[in-house]
Amino acid sequence: MDYRISVLFRAIPLLVGAVSAALGGYVLSHAPGPSARVAGLVLVFLAAICLCLFATAATIIRQLIGRYTTLDRWLYPFFGFAVSGFTTGYGLWLIAAGPRPPPDFIAGHVIFGVAMICVCVSCVATSSTRFLLITENSALPEGSAARRPAPFGPTAVRALLAVPAVAALATWVWAFTLLAGGGGGAANDRFTAGHVMGGLALVCTCLIGLVASILRQIQNTYTPRERALWPGTAAFLGGVGIVWGLIVIAVHTRSPQLSAGFVVIGLGLICWSILSKVLLLALVWRRTAPLANRVPLIPVGTALLCLFLAAFLFESADAAVIVAARVLVGLGAICFSLFSIVSILESGTGGDGADGEGTPEKSGTAAGP
């Protein structure tokens, strides 16, 4: 991978995260009404996901360009989990610190769900600390043993898979608790927070498949069944999110509930952005995939869909959907950050980071962990 391109790919998550946070800050400072506080806080903390995606991008790129160090191996995953911890703490503080107004009730729950996504993305970064072994193992014949001992022990593998699973489970439980009428707050607030939390849980569940794909390819335990399982799961969950959002929009009884439906649609599009990464790993594992370099177009398309949908909602000038219009800008930023990650994966597994047979370039091999 060219060094200048590597800088660009690392900069993309930071730049779009800064856009999301800046828009959130502007909304908080200048837009009136309780809806502005919800949208502003969520936009600011959606940038946390972009920061965790930056940690993943940097972890992989530093290996591909031959500049990966022991400090990098610990620094970037720690950075991701630190961002996750801060986001979790702020979300819980908004929920728990005394009687909260409705905007803080909704924002606190959504920020907690965002924090669970950050935890899952940080597990992706941690799993990627031995990324170059994916290309090395992929070059081996099917069923053959890896050339090196597995870098992660059984306990580490179970922990890296368990953490995103627990994060997804916690988000699902919280979402259904809100939808069932628990968790405090008025009915409208529980409705909005519960459905958005459900969409966030879909994203967390998709990320389990990404962590599993990376881990099993690094460990040389990736099976033909998983080649269809993980991409199929991500595609299904993304479809669930979009259909879920459309149903909420169709059956809503109060106008403020419209925003929840549109946001869930945006979260379904994020699931399809994650699909691009899982699909790419499946396509290039021990086979030639001529169309693999087209996979990065998926997150570009989902990012544009989020932004176009946000533009239509802004144009409607309907106060009921203004929160969704603003939040969709942040979701589009996350989709574009995922374009950066999938482009890096394409480069490292079958493009600039590997020759035609799937073996690492000399510079990448020298930088092995």
Secondary structure as GFF3:
##gff-version 3
##sequence-region A 1 369
A	DSSP	alpha_helix	3	30	.	.	.	ID=ss1
A	DSSP	alpha_helix	34	64	.	.	.	ID=ss2
A	DSSP	alpha_helix	70	96	.	.	.	ID=ss3
A	DSSP	alpha_helix	102	127	.	.	.	ID=ss4
A	DSSP	three_ten_helix	128	130	.	.	.	ID=ss5
A	DSSP	alpha_helix	132	138	.	.	.	ID=ss6
A	DSSP	alpha_helix	154	179	.	.	.	ID=ss7
A	DSSP	alpha_helix	187	219	.	.	.	ID=ss8
A	DSSP	alpha_helix	224	251	.	.	.	ID=ss9
A	DSSP	three_ten_helix	255	257	.	.	.	ID=ss10
A	DSSP	alpha_helix	258	284	.	.	.	ID=ss11
A	DSSP	three_ten_helix	292	294	.	.	.	ID=ss12
A	DSSP	alpha_helix	297	316	.	.	.	ID=ss13
A	DSSP	three_ten_helix	319	321	.	.	.	ID=ss14
A	DSSP	alpha_helix	322	349	.	.	.	ID=ss15
A	DSSP	alpha_helix	362	366	.	.	.	ID=ss16
###
